[in-house]
Amino acid sequence: MEVTLVALVCVLSVLSVSCQQQPLDERIDSHCHPTYYTVQGCIDHPDGYGCECGPGFHWNTKKCMSSAINSRFEFKVSEPARYTLLLSRAFPKLKEFTVAFWLNVSNPRHPGTVLSYKHGDTLNVMRFQSGPKLTFEIWGQRQETRADLIAHEMIHIAWSWSSVDGRWQLFLNGGRKDDGVLKGKQKIIPAGGEFVLGQSSRPGVTFDTTYALEGDLSHFNIWNFILPPREVLFLASNCTFQYCGNAVQWVEFRAGTRGAIKMRWPSGIFGHEGFPCITEKQAAETCDKSCSSQIGAQCNEQIKENILWSRTPANQNVSVPCPGKKDIDEDEDMENVTLPVAYATRSCLLLPNDNDGVWEEPYIDDCISEELLELKMKFQQLSGGSLDQTHSERPQTIVWKEHGQRYARAEEMYPTLNQTITFCEIMARVVNNLLKPKNEFGWNATRPSGVEGDSLMQVMHRFADVISSSLFYHIVDSQVVWDKANISQFHEYIEMKIVTQWVYKLQAVEFPSEDEVREHGLDRSTGSLRLDTDALQLSNATSSSGPIRVFASISTFKYPTLAKVLPRHDVKSRSLEDWVNSPVMALYLHVKDTTIAGNLTTGVKIHLPMLDTFNISNPACVSLVHRNEKRQWYWTRQYCEVLDYDVRSTLCSCLQPGVFAVTTDMYNDDWDKGDKRPELMNFASYFGCAASATMCLMTCVVHIYLRTSSSTAALHRNLSVSVALSQLVFMFGIDRYDNPLVCQVFAILFHYSFLTTYSWVMNEAFNLYILITYSAHSAGSDLTDSGSMIRYYILGWVIPGVLVGAFVGTADNYYATEMCWVAPDHLWLFLGPACAFIGVTILVLIFTAKEHNENSYTKSDKTNKIISIHMKGLWIQIILITVCWSFAIMSLKILDRIGAFFIVFYLLLHEESYLDRVSVPTVTDVSGD
């Protein structure tokens, strides 16, 4: 029963090396093939030894093992026969044996042969079959066990037998499943026969595949002795395969594969996804321990007191120049040196039992200022309970009662209450100054990140212990009554309160309390905590220091900006997960000289606001675990849970006193963008708008430079200006939503410039129609392109302005909230007039085409060509403008080619521009005719 329980425990935790204890018999792994199991190469890294195994090998916590060992054979009942012979060595003589292997069968009812041994003409001297029950045969004696297999499940099987008394045992997954004794006289298994996996012994050359194995076989080993149950359990639970048979081992079957047998690796027995067999930490620790045994133990490189302590062999001391100090150069004039170089020192000790090096606390008194050294010495005196003879009062006999007993002592007094309060004030001011933003660079420069913040929290914990102990003695010495033995300090970057309570009149603790909010102007929204009376009563009953004394103290702290000092990641990390995103609060329970650290019945309720509420997710309440010689500091979720979360704040409950905060992921895959502004412009948008505006303005400038005077050229200039204006307003104003007034101005300008674009296209159509109509009724064949521009200016610039002004003045909620544009509900104000202009333009162009078709015979070819180019330009321009603005409106990322069209059709192909560029030479008749 005991073995079964142990097996169950190890099977449940089979993916961990916690159950892998070293076997008692060294023969279980002392004969491993040296080709597949090699000694690692040790590399000395700053953080410990590293193991180098070479290509194809990996560290299995004891040796470098070939990755090919973790493999399996696939057997099938089919021709040609699939089997594996033992060829790497002769089968040994066995007086007793233990066979162990992993087996996964497809059909548990099939009597597949796992192993068989033939000696001379004797078949199946030993044989093991997988179904219907696990069955074995030795020297013709067949034994069917009570064990059966489950289809498609990898099971560890161990079978032992002794020729001394015929006793056999069968283990499944480390637990004994069946046992018994074979009758009659038993004979030793002779050496030199044919050992086969996957088939029964063959009488001749071929195998009878009727009893072939159907399934997977892995890690087959034979030992020439009986393995005890504990070592069988080790085989079944050891995912690193730190074993191999001393009679026959798994790797020796690789050369004997025959038929269509397949070898697969990895075997798939252990190391499921998400549950690695060996964690990186376990591999590093075992490697460091193994190399320490070979080379010697060392203390790993460590940053302590913001000083880098290099990796050092055990039992040695190391000295490091103080930070900010420099060694004296050998060539420096020693006469000019007035101060010696200051050093910090530290010792690396050897732990003989663990063969490991451990650092002692560094000595840095020579590296700190006199003021800080004096503060340190005073703090140590208070913490150690020693007395300052110059400040203590005269000796007194102090009498008090506790638990019905009368006690008295005669000794020097602690500092007075006023001195304790003064010390608290000085300490709070020092910490407040350290946490000011001006020192943020210094905190971020510490390595590893946050280590000095953790040291500060440990100092504040010890500080709370000292002050609580002092308050206790002040009460005992009758300097203050217990309900007045409270100390509080409130500064910008630290708020603290230490209160004393009588154990027979416990009260809930709330920080900050309503009185403190009212009297000191504290803000509960920046963080608050509460400890109910029930939790205090439990601590009274279950304190690890024994029954609680007459008085107990509760200290509470709030650090609004400490998240920057104690980050979850390195300050330069790009990770967005688990960032400390709240103020930091702390609560400690003190009983005389002891801090209570056990679990509470009702947790501490901490309400913490989020420092950054934009696009966050996955809030977690965490508490601080301080660093020690074996680990760095870290935040843990173990004792805390989230009670409520509303993006702006989190309510936590933590079952242990300590330092508390909230971490969040600084992203949210399911984030509802809410008020976040859309990204309206990108590089392509700016480039397209700028290019179009530039080309349109270039067209206008060239026309002005060439002094074109026709009505058509004037219309071209105005159209190019309107298109350029719309492009520039869109480019510079569509996303100016940070300033509401500026955004509204740009929204109006965009609406206006958009309508002027279509109104000037309409003017172009009217002008072309008038030209064709007048030329048809005039005597000449050329176009008469002159006339007043007043009507065009009214239609092009004034009418759109009147429409936009009317819309702005009459429409409620005219402006959009997410961009500088018309609100989506009033989109018809934007598109309606434009559609009207487009409709009129199309009708005019249709009539223009009709008129031109009827009167083209009255005009010259040159005139007809100009009219055709102008008509094509108008049609393409109106289509291009409409298509581009449609895409701009739908995607708000405009990428158009209007400007390119302008420079081609309205400049390069314009009549007056063309004539200026190409002059027709005059032919002079010199013949005299």
LINWO-V138787 format. One record per residue. RES is the residue in one letter. PHI is phi in whole degrees, 0 to 359 (* if undefined). OMEGA is omega in degrees with one decimal (* if undefined). BURIAL is + if it has 9 or more other C-alpha atoms within 8 Angstrom, else -. Layout:
<<RES PHI OMEGA BURIAL> <RES PHI OMEGA BURIAL>>
This chain:
<<M * -179.9 -> <E 296 179.8 -> <V 295 -179.3 +> <T 297 178.9 +> <L 295 178.4 -> <V 298 179.1 -> <A 298 -179.7 +> <L 297 179.9 -> <V 298 -177.0 -> <C 287 177.4 +> <V 294 178.4 +> <L 296 179.5 -> <S 248 -171.3 +> <V 292 -179.2 +> <L 273 179.7 +> <S 241 178.2 +> <V 272 -178.2 +> <S 293 -179.5 -> <C 271 -173.0 +> <Q 272 175.7 -> <Q 272 -178.9 -> <Q 293 -179.5 -> <P 293 -178.7 +> <L 287 -176.6 -> <D 266 -177.6 -> <E 291 179.6 -> <R 294 -176.8 -> <I 290 -179.5 +> <D 220 -174.6 +> <S 272 -177.2 -> <H 245 -179.3 +> <C 296 -175.8 +> <H 298 -175.9 -> <P 294 178.0 -> <T 287 -176.3 -> <Y 257 177.3 +> <Y 235 -175.3 +> <T 239 176.8 +> <V 278 -176.9 -> <Q 287 169.2 +> <G 267 -176.0 -> <C 265 178.3 +> <I 245 -177.0 -> <D 273 176.4 -> <H 257 177.7 -> <P 300 -178.2 +> <D 261 177.3 -> <G 133 177.8 +> <Y 287 172.8 +> <G 242 -177.8 +> <C 256 178.2 +> <E 253 -175.4 -> <C 253 -179.7 +> <G 90 -177.7 -> <P 300 177.4 -> <G 81 -179.8 -> <F 235 176.5 +> <H 215 -178.2 +> <W 279 -177.5 +> <N 253 -179.4 +> <T 81 178.2 +> <K 224 179.4 +> <K 217 170.4 +> <C 273 -175.1 +> <M 244 177.1 +> <S 297 179.8 +> <S 295 -179.6 +> <A 287 -179.4 -> <I 293 -178.5 +> <N 281 -175.3 +> <S 226 177.9 +> <R 213 173.7 +> <F 262 175.6 +> <E 254 179.9 +> <F 252 176.2 +> <K 221 177.1 +> <V 273 -178.9 +> <S 198 175.9 -> <E 266 -2.6 -> <P 289 -177.0 -> <A 297 -179.9 +> <R 247 -177.5 +> <Y 199 179.7 +> <T 225 178.4 +> <L 258 172.8 +> <L 274 -176.8 +> <L 247 -174.7 +> <S 289 -180.0 -> <R 202 175.6 -> <A 282 178.0 +> <F 294 -173.2 +> <P 276 173.4 -> <K 284 -175.1 +> <L 235 172.4 +> <K 275 173.7 +> <E 206 -177.3 +> <F 202 167.3 +> <T 229 177.4 +> <V 254 179.5 +> <A 226 -179.9 +> <F 197 173.3 +> <W 254 -174.7 +> <L 224 176.5 +> <N 225 -175.3 +> <V 255 177.7 +> <S 278 -178.7 -> <N 229 -177.3 -> <P 295 -179.0 +> <R 277 -177.3 -> <H 285 -179.3 +> <P 281 -178.7 +> <G 287 -178.4 +> <T 266 177.4 +> <V 281 -178.7 +> <L 215 173.4 +> <S 210 -178.6 +> <Y 225 -179.8 +> <K 243 178.1 +> <H 231 -175.4 +> <G 64 177.6 -> <D 266 -178.4 -> <T 273 -179.8 -> <L 274 173.0 +> <N 49 173.7 +> <V 304 170.8 +> <M 219 -179.0 +> <R 209 178.7 +> <F 226 -176.6 +> <Q 240 -170.7 +> <S 265 -176.6 +> <G 197 -5.3 +> <P 296 169.4 +> <K 252 174.9 +> <L 297 -172.4 +> <T 228 175.4 +> <F 228 -177.7 +> <E 217 177.0 +> <I 226 -179.6 +> <W 50 175.2 -> <G 84 177.8 -> <Q 271 -175.8 -> <R 261 -178.3 -> <Q 229 175.4 -> <E 264 -176.5 -> <T 269 178.2 -> <R 273 -174.4 -> <A 267 172.6 -> <D 226 -174.8 +> <L 254 176.4 +> <I 247 -177.2 -> <A 299 173.0 +> <H 61 176.4 -> <E 229 -179.1 -> <M 285 -175.5 +> <I 234 177.1 +> <H 271 -177.7 +> <I 239 174.5 +> <A 231 -176.3 +> <W 229 -179.8 +> <S 235 -179.5 +> <W 206 178.2 +> <S 230 178.2 +> <S 280 -178.6 +> <V 292 -177.5 -> <D 232 179.0 -> <G 73 -177.8 +> <R 285 177.7 +> <W 229 178.8 +> <Q 218 178.1 +> <L 229 -179.7 +> <F 242 173.1 +> <L 239 179.5 +> <N 54 174.6 +> <G 91 -179.5 +> <G 251 -179.2 +> <R 292 -178.9 +> <K 258 -178.0 +> <D 200 174.7 +> <D 203 -179.5 +> <G 174 -178.4 -> <V 226 175.1 -> <L 281 -176.7 +> <K 280 176.4 -> <G 83 -179.3 -> <K 282 -178.0 -> <Q 263 -179.5 +> <K 245 178.2 -> <I 290 175.3 +> <I 283 -176.6 -> <P 285 -179.3 +> <A 265 170.3 +> <G 87 -179.8 +> <G 272 -179.8 +> <E 258 -179.6 +> <F 254 -173.3 +> <V 231 171.1 +> <L 252 174.4 +> <G 98 -179.1 +> <Q 217 171.3 +> <S 284 -178.5 +> <S 302 -178.2 +> <R 259 178.6 +> <P 286 -178.9 -> <G 232 -177.8 -> <V 266 -174.8 -> <T 258 179.1 -> <F 258 172.5 +> <D 270 -174.5 +> <T 283 178.9 +> <T 299 -177.6 -> <Y 253 178.1 +> <A 289 -179.8 +> <L 282 176.5 +> <E 241 -178.6 +> <G 156 -177.0 +> <D 248 179.7 +> <L 231 -176.0 +> <S 211 174.0 +> <H 50 179.3 +> <F 272 -179.3 +> <N 220 176.9 +> <I 230 174.0 +> <W 249 -178.1 +> <N 269 175.2 +> <F 209 -178.9 -> <I 273 177.0 +> <L 282 175.6 +> <P 290 -177.4 -> <P 305 -178.4 +> <R 297 -179.0 -> <E 283 172.8 +> <V 297 176.4 +> <L 298 177.6 +> <F 299 179.3 +> <L 297 -175.7 +> <A 286 -174.9 +> <S 253 -174.9 +> <N 272 -177.7 +> <C 277 179.4 +> <T 265 177.8 -> <F 55 178.6 +> <Q 273 -179.0 -> <Y 207 174.5 -> <C 196 -175.1 +> <G 294 178.0 +> <N 273 174.6 +> <A 262 175.7 +> <V 220 179.1 +> <Q 236 -169.4 +> <W 303 -173.3 +> <V 291 -176.8 -> <E 281 177.8 +> <F 265 -175.2 +> <R 294 -176.2 -> <A 279 -173.3 +> <G 255 -178.3 +> <T 291 -178.7 +> <R 224 178.7 +> <G 76 -177.1 -> <A 269 -179.8 -> <I 294 -179.5 +> <K 243 174.3 -> <M 250 179.8 -> <R 242 171.5 +> <W 211 1.6 +> <P 288 -175.4 +> <S 292 -178.4 +> <G 82 -179.0 -> <I 289 179.9 -> <F 237 173.7 +> <G 72 176.4 +> <H 294 -177.6 -> <E 301 -178.9 -> <G 88 -179.7 -> <F 227 -177.8 -> <P 295 179.4 +> <C 296 -179.3 +> <I 237 176.6 +> <T 283 178.7 -> <E 300 -179.8 -> <K 294 179.4 -> <Q 295 179.1 +> <A 297 -179.3 +> <A 293 -178.2 +> <E 294 -179.5 -> <T 292 177.1 +> <C 296 -179.8 +> <D 298 -179.9 +> <K 291 -180.0 +> <S 294 -179.4 +> <C 290 176.5 +> <S 297 177.8 +> <S 292 -178.0 +> <Q 278 -170.9 -> <I 255 -176.4 -> <G 136 -177.1 +> <A 286 177.5 +> <Q 219 171.2 +> <C 270 -176.4 +> <N 289 175.5 +> <E 300 -174.6 +> <Q 209 173.2 +> <I 257 -178.4 +> <K 224 -176.6 +> <E 57 179.6 -> <N 62 176.5 +> <I 240 178.1 +> <L 276 178.1 -> <W 259 -176.1 +> <S 291 177.2 -> <R 300 -170.8 +> <T 226 175.5 +> <P 299 -179.4 +> <A 297 -179.6 +> <N 65 175.5 -> <Q 227 176.0 +> <N 254 178.7 +> <V 224 177.3 +> <S 240 -177.0 -> <V 229 175.6 +> <P 300 -179.9 +> <C 299 178.0 +> <P 304 -178.2 -> <G 90 178.2 -> <K 263 178.8 -> <K 230 175.6 -> <D 293 178.7 -> <I 286 -179.8 -> <D 293 -176.7 -> <E 295 -177.7 -> <D 273 -177.9 -> <E 288 179.2 -> <D 292 -174.2 -> <M 295 -179.8 -> <E 291 -178.6 -> <N 273 -178.3 -> <V 271 -178.1 -> <T 252 -177.9 -> <L 238 176.6 -> <P 287 176.5 -> <V 285 -178.5 +> <A 270 -179.0 +> <Y 232 167.9 +> <A 256 -176.3 +> <T 236 -179.2 +> <R 202 -178.5 +> <S 247 173.9 +> <C 253 -176.6 +> <L 263 178.1 +> <L 257 172.0 +> <L 264 -172.6 +> <P 300 -176.1 -> <N 294 -178.9 -> <D 264 -175.2 -> <N 49 -176.1 +> <D 223 176.9 +> <G 262 179.9 +> <V 224 -179.1 +> <W 283 166.3 +> <E 273 176.5 -> <E 295 -178.3 -> <P 286 174.6 +> <Y 257 -174.6 -> <I 234 -176.7 +> <D 301 -180.0 -> <D 284 -174.7 +> <C 257 -175.7 +> <I 249 -176.7 -> <S 291 -179.3 -> <E 296 -179.9 -> <E 296 179.1 -> <L 291 178.3 -> <L 293 178.0 +> <E 294 177.9 -> <L 296 178.4 -> <K 297 -179.1 -> <M 296 178.5 -> <K 295 -179.7 -> <F 295 177.8 +> <Q 295 177.8 -> <Q 296 178.2 +> <L 294 -177.6 +> <S 295 -178.7 +> <G 275 178.1 -> <G 79 178.3 -> <S 284 -172.3 -> <L 247 173.4 +> <D 268 -172.8 -> <Q 296 -177.0 -> <T 279 -177.8 -> <H 242 -177.4 -> <S 276 177.3 +> <E 276 -179.1 -> <R 296 178.8 -> <P 301 179.3 -> <Q 226 171.5 -> <T 265 -175.1 -> <I 258 -177.3 +> <V 240 175.5 +> <W 205 178.8 -> <K 248 178.4 -> <E 208 -178.4 +> <H 56 176.6 -> <G 79 -179.4 -> <Q 255 179.4 -> <R 259 -177.4 -> <Y 238 177.3 -> <A 210 174.5 -> <R 212 176.7 -> <A 237 -179.3 -> <E 197 177.3 -> <E 292 -178.7 +> <M 281 168.6 +> <Y 291 172.0 +> <P 305 -177.9 +> <T 291 179.0 +> <L 300 179.5 +> <N 297 177.5 -> <Q 293 176.5 -> <T 296 179.0 +> <I 297 178.6 +> <T 298 178.1 -> <F 298 178.2 -> <C 297 -179.7 +> <E 295 178.6 +> <I 297 -179.2 -> <M 297 -179.4 -> <A 296 179.2 +> <R 293 177.8 +> <V 298 -179.4 -> <V 294 178.9 +> <N 299 178.1 +> <N 293 179.4 -> <L 296 -175.4 -> <L 269 178.0 +> <K 292 -178.3 +> <P 303 -178.5 -> <K 296 179.8 -> <N 264 -176.3 +> <E 298 179.2 +> <F 300 179.5 -> <G 295 177.5 -> <W 298 -178.2 +> <N 291 -179.6 +> <A 279 -179.2 -> <T 289 179.5 +> <R 227 -5.6 -> <P 292 -173.5 -> <S 301 177.1 +> <G 86 -174.9 +> <V 294 179.2 +> <E 285 173.3 +> <G 296 175.8 +> <D 295 177.2 +> <S 298 177.8 -> <L 297 179.1 -> <M 294 176.6 +> <Q 294 177.4 +> <V 297 -179.4 -> <M 293 175.9 -> <H 294 178.8 +> <R 294 176.2 +> <F 301 178.2 +> <A 295 176.5 +> <D 299 -177.1 +> <V 295 -178.1 +> <I 294 177.9 +> <S 297 177.3 +> <S 295 178.8 +> <S 296 178.7 +> <L 298 178.0 +> <F 300 -179.4 +> <Y 290 176.0 +> <H 296 177.3 +> <I 292 -178.7 +> <V 296 -179.3 +> <D 275 175.6 -> <S 64 174.5 -> <Q 280 -178.0 +> <V 204 174.5 +> <V 280 -169.2 -> <W 296 -177.2 +> <D 282 174.6 -> <K 252 -178.4 -> <A 278 -178.2 +> <N 232 177.9 +> <I 228 178.9 +> <S 219 176.8 -> <Q 220 -178.3 +> <F 232 178.1 -> <H 231 -174.6 +> <E 294 -173.7 -> <Y 246 173.4 +> <I 207 172.1 +> <E 234 -176.4 +> <M 216 176.7 +> <K 208 175.7 +> <I 236 -177.9 +> <V 241 178.1 +> <T 246 -179.3 +> <Q 231 174.9 +> <W 274 -171.9 +> <V 295 179.3 +> <Y 267 177.9 -> <K 215 -177.0 -> <L 285 178.6 +> <Q 227 177.1 -> <A 297 -179.2 +> <V 251 178.9 +> <E 229 -177.4 +> <F 222 -8.8 +> <P 284 -179.9 +> <S 279 179.4 -> <E 298 178.6 -> <D 297 179.8 -> <E 291 176.0 +> <V 296 -177.1 +> <R 285 -173.2 -> <E 277 -173.9 -> <H 250 178.7 -> <G 69 179.0 -> <L 287 -176.8 -> <D 245 -179.6 -> <R 290 -178.9 -> <S 291 177.3 -> <T 273 177.9 +> <G 133 178.6 +> <S 208 176.9 +> <L 216 -179.8 +> <R 213 175.6 +> <L 238 -175.6 +> <D 286 -179.2 +> <T 297 -179.2 +> <D 301 179.7 -> <A 296 178.4 +> <L 293 178.8 +> <Q 294 177.2 +> <L 296 179.0 +> <S 299 177.7 +> <N 297 -176.5 +> <A 274 -170.1 -> <T 235 -179.9 -> <S 299 -179.9 +> <S 292 -179.8 -> <S 267 -178.5 -> <G 97 179.6 -> <P 303 -178.6 -> <I 297 180.0 +> <R 284 -176.2 +> <V 297 -175.7 -> <F 238 175.4 +> <A 224 -178.9 +> <S 241 175.9 +> <I 235 179.2 +> <S 250 -179.3 +> <T 228 -178.1 +> <F 222 171.5 +> <K 223 178.9 +> <Y 238 -174.5 +> <P 298 -174.0 +> <T 244 -174.3 +> <L 289 178.7 +> <A 303 178.4 +> <K 286 -179.1 -> <V 272 -179.9 +> <L 239 -178.5 +> <P 287 177.9 +> <R 289 -179.2 +> <H 239 172.2 -> <D 300 -175.0 +> <V 297 179.1 -> <K 264 -178.0 -> <S 290 176.5 -> <R 264 179.2 -> <S 295 179.7 -> <L 252 -176.0 -> <E 256 172.0 -> <D 55 174.6 +> <W 271 174.8 +> <V 292 -169.4 +> <N 231 -179.3 +> <S 202 167.4 +> <P 300 -179.6 +> <V 249 177.4 +> <M 236 -178.6 +> <A 220 175.8 +> <L 216 177.8 +> <Y 228 174.5 +> <L 251 -175.5 +> <H 236 173.4 +> <V 235 -176.1 +> <K 53 -177.0 +> <D 261 -174.0 +> <T 234 173.1 -> <T 260 177.3 +> <I 278 -175.6 +> <A 237 -177.1 -> <G 281 178.4 +> <N 292 178.9 -> <L 253 177.4 +> <T 294 174.7 -> <T 250 -173.5 -> <G 289 173.2 +> <V 287 179.1 +> <K 268 -178.7 +> <I 239 177.1 +> <H 252 -174.3 +> <L 234 176.1 +> <P 281 176.1 +> <M 277 177.5 +> <L 288 178.5 -> <D 229 -177.4 -> <T 258 -174.8 -> <F 276 171.0 -> <N 56 179.5 +> <I 245 -179.5 +> <S 202 173.3 +> <N 53 178.5 -> <P 291 178.2 +> <A 217 174.8 +> <C 275 -173.7 +> <V 228 173.2 +> <S 233 -172.9 +> <L 271 172.4 +> <V 252 -175.5 -> <H 287 178.5 +> <R 284 171.6 +> <N 217 -175.4 -> <E 292 -174.9 -> <K 256 -175.2 -> <R 209 172.0 -> <Q 272 176.5 +> <W 291 176.1 +> <Y 197 173.5 +> <W 268 -179.2 +> <T 231 176.8 +> <R 265 -166.3 +> <Q 301 -172.6 -> <Y 252 -175.9 +> <C 234 175.9 +> <E 218 178.6 +> <V 271 176.7 +> <L 268 -178.6 -> <D 204 -178.4 -> <Y 211 -179.8 +> <D 225 178.5 -> <V 74 -178.4 -> <R 273 -179.2 -> <S 204 -179.0 +> <T 224 174.6 +> <L 254 -176.0 +> <C 246 171.4 +> <S 226 -178.0 +> <C 237 -173.5 +> <L 274 178.2 +> <Q 230 173.6 +> <P 298 179.3 +> <G 159 -179.3 +> <V 253 -170.7 +> <F 235 176.2 +> <A 200 177.0 +> <V 234 175.0 +> <T 251 176.7 +> <T 220 167.5 +> <D 279 -176.2 +> <M 273 173.2 +> <Y 204 -179.4 +> <N 213 -179.7 +> <D 297 -179.8 -> <D 257 -174.0 -> <W 293 170.6 -> <D 272 -170.7 -> <K 301 174.1 -> <G 56 -174.8 -> <D 274 -178.1 -> <K 293 -178.6 -> <R 287 176.9 -> <P 286 175.5 -> <E 275 -171.0 -> <L 272 -175.2 -> <M 232 172.1 +> <N 227 -176.2 -> <F 299 -179.3 -> <A 297 178.8 +> <S 297 179.4 +> <Y 297 -178.9 +> <F 295 -179.5 +> <G 296 -179.9 +> <C 296 -179.0 +> <A 296 -179.7 +> <A 295 179.7 +> <S 296 179.5 +> <A 298 -179.8 +> <T 297 -178.4 +> <M 293 177.9 +> <C 296 178.8 +> <L 294 176.3 +> <M 297 176.3 +> <T 300 -180.0 +> <C 296 -178.5 +> <V 295 -180.0 -> <V 295 177.4 +> <H 298 178.8 +> <I 293 179.5 -> <Y 297 -179.9 -> <L 279 178.5 -> <R 56 175.1 -> <T 292 -171.5 +> <S 240 -177.2 -> <S 285 176.8 -> <S 296 179.8 +> <T 298 178.9 +> <A 296 178.0 +> <A 297 176.2 +> <L 295 176.7 +> <H 300 -178.4 +> <R 298 -178.5 +> <N 293 177.8 +> <L 295 179.1 +> <S 296 177.7 +> <V 296 -179.3 +> <S 294 178.2 +> <V 295 179.1 +> <A 298 178.7 +> <L 298 179.5 +> <S 296 179.0 +> <Q 294 -177.6 +> <L 293 178.2 +> <V 297 178.8 +> <F 296 -175.2 +> <M 292 -174.6 +> <F 266 -171.7 -> <G 241 -172.6 +> <I 293 -176.8 +> <D 243 177.5 +> <R 272 -174.9 +> <Y 276 179.2 +> <D 292 177.7 -> <N 249 -174.5 -> <P 302 -177.8 -> <L 294 177.8 -> <V 298 -179.9 +> <C 297 179.1 +> <Q 294 177.4 +> <V 298 179.6 -> <F 293 177.4 +> <A 298 178.5 +> <I 293 179.5 +> <L 298 179.5 +> <F 295 177.8 +> <H 300 -178.0 +> <Y 294 -177.9 +> <S 295 177.7 +> <F 296 180.0 +> <L 290 179.3 +> <T 296 178.0 +> <T 301 -178.8 +> <Y 286 178.8 +> <S 292 178.7 +> <W 284 170.9 +> <V 297 176.1 +> <M 298 176.2 +> <N 298 176.6 +> <E 300 179.5 +> <A 294 177.3 +> <F 301 -177.6 +> <N 297 179.6 +> <L 295 178.7 +> <Y 297 -179.9 +> <I 295 179.6 -> <L 300 -178.3 +> <I 293 -178.2 +> <T 295 -179.6 +> <Y 295 -178.5 +> <S 291 179.9 +> <A 291 -177.4 -> <H 255 178.4 -> <S 264 -176.2 -> <A 286 -176.9 -> <G 280 179.0 -> <S 261 -179.4 +> <D 266 179.0 -> <L 283 173.6 +> <T 257 -171.6 -> <D 252 177.6 -> <S 207 -179.1 -> <G 149 -177.2 -> <S 287 178.6 -> <M 260 -175.0 -> <I 301 -176.9 -> <R 297 179.7 -> <Y 289 178.2 +> <Y 297 178.8 +> <I 295 179.7 +> <L 292 -173.5 +> <G 277 -174.0 +> <W 247 -173.4 +> <V 278 -176.9 +> <I 303 176.5 +> <P 302 178.6 +> <G 294 177.3 +> <V 297 -179.6 -> <L 297 -178.7 -> <V 295 178.3 +> <G 298 178.3 -> <A 293 -179.8 -> <F 295 -178.3 +> <V 294 -176.7 +> <G 282 -175.0 -> <T 254 -174.7 -> <A 270 171.8 -> <D 281 179.8 -> <N 55 -178.4 -> <Y 295 -170.8 +> <Y 267 174.1 +> <A 283 -178.4 +> <T 268 -174.5 -> <E 259 178.7 -> <M 198 -178.8 +> <C 271 -172.5 +> <W 201 175.9 +> <V 288 178.4 +> <A 299 -179.6 +> <P 304 179.3 -> <D 292 179.9 -> <H 248 -178.8 +> <L 298 179.4 +> <W 297 175.7 -> <L 294 -178.9 +> <F 276 -173.2 +> <L 269 -176.5 -> <G 301 178.8 -> <P 300 178.9 +> <A 298 177.5 +> <C 296 177.8 -> <A 295 176.9 -> <F 300 179.9 +> <I 296 179.9 +> <G 299 178.1 -> <V 297 -179.8 +> <T 299 -179.5 +> <I 296 178.5 -> <L 299 179.3 -> <V 297 179.3 +> <L 295 177.2 +> <I 296 178.0 -> <F 295 177.9 +> <T 296 178.9 +> <A 297 178.5 +> <K 297 -179.4 -> <E 298 -179.7 +> <H 293 -179.8 +> <N 295 -178.0 -> <E 281 -173.9 -> <N 240 -177.1 +> <S 294 -178.3 +> <Y 291 -178.6 -> <T 275 -175.7 -> <K 244 179.1 +> <S 286 178.3 +> <D 298 -179.8 -> <K 296 179.6 -> <T 295 178.4 +> <N 298 178.5 +> <K 294 178.7 -> <I 298 179.8 +> <I 297 -179.8 +> <S 297 179.1 -> <I 297 -179.8 +> <H 296 179.6 +> <M 295 177.8 +> <K 298 179.1 -> <G 299 179.1 +> <L 295 179.6 +> <W 298 -178.3 -> <I 294 -178.7 -> <Q 297 -178.6 +> <I 293 177.2 +> <I 292 -176.4 -> <L 295 178.5 +> <I 299 -178.4 +> <T 295 -179.7 -> <V 296 -177.8 -> <C 295 179.3 +> <W 292 175.8 +> <S 295 176.7 -> <F 295 179.1 +> <A 296 -179.3 +> <I 291 -178.0 -> <M 287 -175.7 -> <S 252 -176.9 -> <L 57 174.1 +> <K 228 -169.9 +> <I 280 177.5 +> <L 213 -170.2 +> <D 241 179.9 +> <R 230 -177.9 +> <I 298 -177.7 +> <G 298 178.4 +> <A 298 177.9 +> <F 296 -179.2 +> <F 302 -173.3 +> <I 293 179.1 +> <V 278 -172.0 +> <F 279 -172.3 +> <Y 260 175.2 +> <L 235 -175.7 +> <L 294 -178.2 +> <L 261 177.9 +> <H 285 -171.2 +> <E 300 -174.9 -> <E 293 177.2 -> <S 295 -179.2 +> <Y 298 -179.0 +> <L 295 179.6 -> <D 290 -178.8 -> <R 279 -176.8 -> <V 241 177.5 -> <S 261 179.6 -> <V 272 -177.9 -> <P 293 177.9 -> <T 270 -178.9 -> <V 271 180.0 -> <T 262 -179.0 -> <D 279 -178.2 -> <V 257 -177.7 -> <S 280 179.5 -> <G 88 179.4 -> <D 281 * ->>
